[in-house]
Structures are given as structure tokens and as C-alpha cells.
Amino acid sequence: MNTCSPRSAAKTSSNIGPFTREETGSVAILFGLMSIALLMIIGLSVDMARWLSARSTTIAAVDAAVLAGARHLQVNGRDADAATLAAQTYYEANVANRAPLNKDTITFKVVDAGTAITAEGTAILDTTFIKIAGIKTLPLLKLSGSEHSKAVLAVNGNAEFSIEVSLMLDVTETMCSGSASSCATGEKIDALKEAAKDLINVVVWDSQGAHTSRVAIVPFSEAVNIGTLDTSIVLPGPVSKKLRNAEGSNVRWYKAPACVAERFGPNAFNDAAPAFTDRLTPVYTKDGQCRPGSDNAVLPLTSDKSVLNNKIDGLKAYGLSGGHIGTAWAWYLLSPEWGNVLPAHGRPLSYALMSQRSSSGRPLLQKVAILMTDGGYNNQHCDTGQADRSSTAALASKGGCESANSRSEDQAQRLCAAMKSSGVTIYTVGFQLQSGGSPQETLALCATSRDHMFVADTASELKQSFRNIALKISAIHLTN
């Protein structure tokens, strides 16, 4: 049996000692290196988290800023200075709580002949920990500008879709301020004119191309004036005829030129083209005058802003409210079924385009009716063309009949339901309406949804309502 002497054991122990000390030193070095690497990883994580947060804030702020600037291009007649100022202000407000940067030279400019706004410049973040590795800064956006957002207005070829808007405007006597029964100017009618022209400025593009934006104007009061449209769309009738009045007497009523009432028969509540016995009913009045008059004749779809603005400037308010007839004509001027009876430049596009999609997924065509009124609908006609005896007018203006189509409000609601079924989007605007009641109910039922109904009590609210609608139906898209 081999045994180790105490001396041998001591010698062995003394030989192991250096190896133990060397191993302990290596572990310490390794631990030190691992600690440095771990600190670098933690530092990198911290810096990357700061970078990601600052980058996402910056990109979101740039996106929001160019969109805000593009909205200013829409509503301020392509005012480049106002648009860039709005974009810069919006950007700075949205990066106010971002981490401090080494440099931020992001600015905005209007490009593409006033149809787009884009960002340029860069933003750079100082690093905190990884600077010891020689990485002192990190750019938040690519210097090439490929990540700089661009907001493009929906105009001409950029739009990828067309817009058709029919604007029904109340020009009844209640739109006159005070006790006047007719007016061309005044607080309410002036407010309407300003709001309508503002909408046109946003919706109608300055340049038209493969895609178009057009607006039709439908003023209404007791009836609708067709102006210079082909009179073959109206049923023939004598210049005058004897009809009973509300008091039961037979008196002579006179045909009002270019004045049409509602349709009767199977096509009373659809947009079928007027033909044969389904043509429009001529209006007969005690004095042979059409209310609305020739200044308030309908204007088919057009992209000519001067023509549209001149039409609105010339509006005059007088007469009672046959809102259902205005509603029908708001639909007729959007309906391709009426293409053959409207002037070539005002012919609506096919309904089929509303179900086809552009490369961005948006429908190729949007048809919109905007129905504006300041009160209830209170005037309907009989198939004789005279106002029925239940109209809220003086006895001398009433006929001795009752409408076969029922009340004006009922007719308007049925027309709205059919119009929406055809794919037309309906916005409604009530101006200084009494709280609750049938006028608000009619507007609510006519609108595509509650979000499509606006109620305004002041001129500024009316303008803002029209502005909100204009921006909803206009399009701006981001690129990059």
C-alpha cells in the first residue's frame, strides 16, 4: 500500500497553488469582459429604445403636419405660405415632448404646382451609452428623404376617382332676414351663399383630367325652376285653365314658365328618365309666376367655379317650401338615367363606377347629395299642377285639391330612401331650425347616417358645416 509522506503532501499542495491563482485571475478577467459586454448591450438597448421612440414620434408628427398643410391648400385656395406655416406649426406642436435632439432641420414645402406638400431635412439624436463604441449620433429619418412624407391633394390624375355633388339650397322666404317676403341679400341668405361658395372652393379641383369633380346647384322654394333645360321633360298643358280654389270657386290659373312640381304615378319616387306620361308636372299659379324664379334655376353638374359662384351670388329668396321637389332634383342631376335630357357637360357618370375600385381601394366615383333647409317642407302639389289646399299659404294661393303623393315631408323621406338605395351618399344641413320637430326628423331620416347630419344656428356654424362636408368628401393621401 502506497502512502504519501507529509513532505510529499506538502509538496503537492504547494504545486497546486499557482494553478488556482491563475484560474481565479482568468475568471476575473472573463467576468470583467462579460460585464463590459453586458453594459454595452444594456446601453445599446437604452439608446435604441430612445431612438425608436423619437423616430416614431417624428414620423407621426411629419405625417400629421403634411396632412394639416394639405388641408390648408384645399380650403385656402392653394395658399402655399399658409400651408407651410400650418404644417410647421403642427409639426412643432407634435414633437414638443420628444427627447432633445442634436439637430432637427425638418421643414415643409408645397410642390407639384400647388397640389402636394412634402417634408425635407433631417432629425438626429445624440446617443448616451454607445458613443463609447464610436456611435455618437443616430438619424431619425433617412437623409435621402425617401422616408419624408408627402400629402397629395386628390386632383386630376392623382385623385384616382371622380366626385359628383348635388347641392340643394333653400331659397324660401324664411331665408330672408326680418319680415321681408323676398330678398337677394340679408343675414341668412348671405350666410348660405358664403357657405356654399366655400364648399365649392374645396370640392372642385382647379384642373380636371381623367378624373373630375363637379357640382350641381338645386335651388328650391315652392317648386323647382328648370331654366333652359329641354321642356320636353315636362307634360304639356294649356297656358291657363280653370281650377277650383280652396274656397270652392272655379277660377283661372296660369301656367308658370319653366316651373315644375313633383311627378305622379309609378315613377314618383325613383329616378327613371322622364318620358310619356311620367314626365314632370307643370305648375299653375294664380299669377302665372314661378317661385323660384329664373335667377334660381337649376344648374347641372359643372366644374366651372365661376359659373357655380355666379349662380350662388344671384340667388333670391321667396316663396314657400316644396323641399321634396328640391330633393328629387338633387337626385335627378346625379342620375345617369337623366343623361339624355341634360346638357352634355352636365351628364352624370354611370352608377357602375361606384362599385369599381382604384388602385388605392377607393371607389372610382362618389355621388353626394347635400340637402340644406331652414325649416319644414310645407308646399305640395296636385296632379293638376296647383298647390294643394293643405299648404300653409293664404287661401288665395291654395288649390281645391289634395295631393295624391301626400305631404311634402313624406315625399322627401321616400325619395331620400330610394336615393340612398341607388348608392348616393346624403348629407343634410339644417339652419336655424326649431329644436326637435318634423324638420329635424326629416333631415335625420334623409341623411345617410347621424354622422351625415349637421345643424347650424349661426352663419359661422353653417359655413363650418359645409366645410366639414367638403373635407369629408375630398381626399388627401400620403405617399412615401
Stockholm file with secondary structure:
# STOCKHOLM 1.0

chainA/1-480         MNTCSPRSAAKTSSNIGPFTREETGSVAILFGLMSIALLMIIGLSVDMARWLSARSTTIAAVDAAVLAGARHLQVNGRDADAATLAAQTYYEANVANRAPLNKDTITFKVVDAGTAITAEGTAILDTTFIKIAGIKTLPLLKLSGSEHSKAVLAVNGNAEFSIEVSLMLDVTETMCSGSASSCATGEKIDALKEAAKDLINVVVWDSQGAHTSRVAIVPFSEAVNIGTLDTSIVLPGPVSKKLRNAEGSNVRWYKAPACVAERFGPNAFNDAAPAFTDRLTPVYTKDGQCRPGSDNAVLPLTSDKSVLNNKIDGLKAYGLSGGHIGTAWAWYLLSPEWGNVLPAHGRPLSYALMSQRSSSGRPLLQKVAILMTDGGYNNQHCDTGQADRSSTAALASKGGCESANSRSEDQAQRLCAAMKSSGVTIYTVGFQLQSGGSPQETLALCATSRDHMFVADTASELKQSFRNIALKISAIHLTN
#=GR chainA/1-480 SS CCCCCHHHHHHHHHHHHHHHHHHHHHHHHHHHHHHHHHHHHHHHHHHHHHHHHHHHHHHHHHHHHHHHHHHHHHHTTSCHHHHHHHHHHHHHHHTTTSCCCSEECCEEEEETTTTEEEEESCEEEECSSGGGGTCCEEESSCTTSTTCCEEEECCHHHHCSEEEEEEEEECSGGGSSTTCSEESCSHHHHHHHHHHHHHHHHHSCSSCSSSCEEEEEEEESSSEECTTSCGGGBCCCCSEEEEEBTTSCEEEEEEEEEEECCCCSTTTTSCCCCCGGGSBCEEEESSCCCSSCGGGCCEEEECCHHHHHHHHHTCCEESCCCHHHHHHHHHHTTCGGGGGGSCGGGCCCCGGGGGCBCTTSCBSEEEEEEEEESSCCCCCBCTTSSBCTTSSSCGGGCBSSCCTTCCHHHHHHHHHHHHHHTTCEEEEEEESCCSSHHHHHHHHHHSSSGGGEEEESSHHHHHHHHHHHHHHHSCEEEEC
#=GC SS_cons         CCCCCHHHHHHHHHHHHHHHHHHHHHHHHHHHHHHHHHHHHHHHHHHHHHHHHHHHHHHHHHHHHHHHHHHHHHHTTSCHHHHHHHHHHHHHHHTTTSCCCSEECCEEEEETTTTEEEEESCEEEECSSGGGGTCCEEESSCTTSTTCCEEEECCHHHHCSEEEEEEEEECSGGGSSTTCSEESCSHHHHHHHHHHHHHHHHHSCSSCSSSCEEEEEEEESSSEECTTSCGGGBCCCCSEEEEEBTTSCEEEEEEEEEEECCCCSTTTTSCCCCCGGGSBCEEEESSCCCSSCGGGCCEEEECCHHHHHHHHHTCCEESCCCHHHHHHHHHHTTCGGGGGGSCGGGCCCCGGGGGCBCTTSCBSEEEEEEEEESSCCCCCBCTTSSBCTTSSSCGGGCBSSCCTTCCHHHHHHHHHHHHHHTTCEEEEEEESCCSSHHHHHHHHHHSSSGGGEEEESSHHHHHHHHHHHHHHHSCEEEEC
//
